[in-house]
Amino acid sequence: MVDLTEEEAESIKSLGLLTRKPIIYAANVSEEDLAKGNQWVEQVRQLAAAEGSKVAIVSAQVESELIELSEEEKADFLASLGVEEGGLKSLIKATYELLGLRTYLTTGPQETRAWTIISGMKAPQAAGVIHTDFEKKFIRAETIAYKDLVVSGSMTAAKEKGLVRSEGKEYVVQEGDVMLFRTGA
């Protein structure tokens, strides 16, 4: 890749050149190499590091087996291989990281939904992803970390434990936040 000045890079940005796009290398390995990789993965990691790219280790064989398992069986199988998640999840995480994306959630009695935002977005901007009026009329966001909500069992229980925070316009949304936006008229 050619090194460009900031001005040069900005002038060609609208062209959408593939050579300027971020790269993720997906290294397909055997079951045995899924946890740590192998000599070939190490070479790919070195190349990726020099380019500022990412590497995700994937085992196509393991992924094909995971499809047919229950959630409990998946967890046991992955643990037996020395990993916490399959390669597909690793690839998705690497993609989000490379592209600077985050996910936050909204939940209610009828549905829970995930929203993708750009890393660094503040609460009003994140609300605007749902609806532009939410951004314009933003007052505050009731926020809790996903893990805290799951442990609490419900938003009501989380509020009773003091885990739900009231965040204002300057709050930078974190990965996995569960948010309820309060808006004005």
N, C-alpha and C positions, 0 to 999 in steps of 0.2 A: 504494500500500500504506500502511496506517495504521501509524504508529509506536506500538509497544507497549512497556510496561515489561517487564523480565525476568519479573516475577511474572505479568503479564497474558499474556505469550506462553506461559509454562508452563501456565497454567490452560486455554488453548484448544488446546494441543498435541494432546491425545487426539482432537480433532474431525477432524483430518486435512484441514483446509480447503485446497482447491486454491490459493487466493490466497496461502497461506503456503509453498507449495512453491517450490523453486529453479527458475529458468528458464534454458533454453539456447535460443538462437536459431540455427537452421540457415539460413544464407544461401545459397540456390541461385544459382550464378553460371555464366557461360559458361566454356569451357576457358581462354580468354585471361585471365580474371580470377581464376582459381583460386589463383595464387601470391600475389597482393597484394590481391585484392578490388577494389572500385570505390567510387564515391561513395555508393552505396546501402548497401554493407557498412559504410562508415565511419559513416553515420548510425545503423545498427543497433548498431555498437560503442559509440557515444556513449550511446545509450539503455541498453544493457546495463551499461555502466560505472556509470551513475547508479543503476541498480537492484541492482548487485552480481551481475549475471547473467553468463553466458558466451556467446560467439559461436563457431560453427564454420562455416567456409566449405566448402561442398560444391558439386560440379558433378554433377548427376544424369546428365548426358550422359557424363562421364568415368567415373563409377561403372559405368554400363551397359557401357562398353567394357572396363573392367578385368576384369569377370567372365569374359570370354572369353580372357584372356591368361595365359601362363605367368608364373611368378614373375620370371624374367629380363626378359621383355617388359614386365611391369608396371613394374619398376624403371626401365627405359629410357624408357618412355612418360611416367612421372611426372617423371623428370629433364628430359625435353624440355619439360615444362610449367613447370619451375622449382620443383617441390615434391618432398618426400621421401616423402610418404604421401598416400593418397587421402583424400577428405572423410569417408568412413565411419570411418576410423581416427581422424581429428581429432575427429569427433563423439563417439566412444567415450572418447577421452582427456579431452575437455571434461566429459563426463558423470561420469567417475570423479573428476575434480578437484573438480567442483561438489558432488558427494555425499560427498567425503572418503574415497574408497575407494582401496585399493592391491591389488596382486596379488603373491603370492609363489608359488613353484613347489616341488613335490616331484618327485623322479625316482628311478627304480629300473630294474632290468633289464627289466621288462615294460611300464612305462608312465611317462609324465611327465604331471603334472597341475597345473593352475593353480587357486589358491584366492583368493577375494576376501575381503578383510578391511577393517576400518575403519582409516583412517590413525591412526597413533599406538599401535596395538596392540603389546604386548610379545610376545616369543617364546612364553611359555606360553599366552597368549590365542589367538595364531595357531594354535598346535598344537591348541587346543580346537575350532577350526573343523573340523578333521579328525575328531576324536573327543574327547569330554569326558574320557576317561581320560588322554589325552595331556597335557591341561592339568593335571590333578590330580597326575600322576606325573612331570611335567617335570623333567629334570635339566639338559640343555643342548641347544643346537642347533648342528650343524655347518653353517656358512653360507658361501656364495660368491655373488658377483654373477653374474647370468646371462651377461653379456658375457664375464666372466673364464672361466666354465666353457666357453663355446663356443670361445673362443680356445685354451684348454687341450686341448680335445678329449674329455676324460673327467674324472671326479671323481678318479680315481687320479693322472692327470697333474697336475691342479690341486693335489692334496695334496703331490705331489713338489715343486712350485714354491712351496709355502707360501702358496697363495691361499685355502685353506679355513680359516675362523676358527671357534673355539669360542666361542659366545655364551651368556650366562647369562640368568637370569630378568628382568633389567632391560633387555635389548636390545630396542630399538624396531625392528620389522621394516621394511625398506626396500623400495620398489618394485623388483620383479625379483629379489629374493633367491631363491636356491635353497637349500632347507633340508632337513636330515635331523634329525629329533627323536630325542633319546636320552631314554628314560623309565625309571623304576624299577619295581619289582614292586608 
